[in-house]
Amino acid sequence: MKRLGAYLVLLALLFTGRAWAQDAEADTTALAAADSALVTPAVSADDIIAYARTFTGTPYKLGASGPKQFDCSSFTHYVYKHFGYELTSYSAVQFREGRPVDDYFHLQKGDLVFFGKRAGVRIIGHVGIVVSVDKEKGSFTFIHASVSRGVIEQTSSHPYFMMRYMGARRILPDEE
């Protein structure tokens, strides 16, 4: 009888072990599928820009987080978050996120561009997303949440922005 009991225990262990192995294999497959779902598919700058443009005309409100109202940094945060990129909602901190863009002529679509609060003052006060770059003229067009006109596109060649430009950061992979 002891042998039969030991045999039954051994069978139970073997059966349970096989079921456990099958469960572990199923869990591994489920985890792999979940991990692949978390990987952001290739997002292009054009995708970012097209989504940002859907908010054209959305009013500006300091401290708003969208989508019915934005301030400049909540706008960039909201647009990038839609594609799985986590940025803070504060322009001075966004200026430290991503990778630095060495100079004006290395800008690409989708880069974040930063401007000072006042001309000659080296404190970040505004951020936008590059829409296009004119390397011949050394200028770019960007979309941002403007205090007076809400979400709009403007050019960096406007004197207001020329005097305040402070730099850029790249969030997306480099263009090839």
Order of alpha helices (4+ residues) and beta strands (2+ residues): alpha-alpha-alpha-alpha-beta-beta-beta-beta-beta-alpha-beta
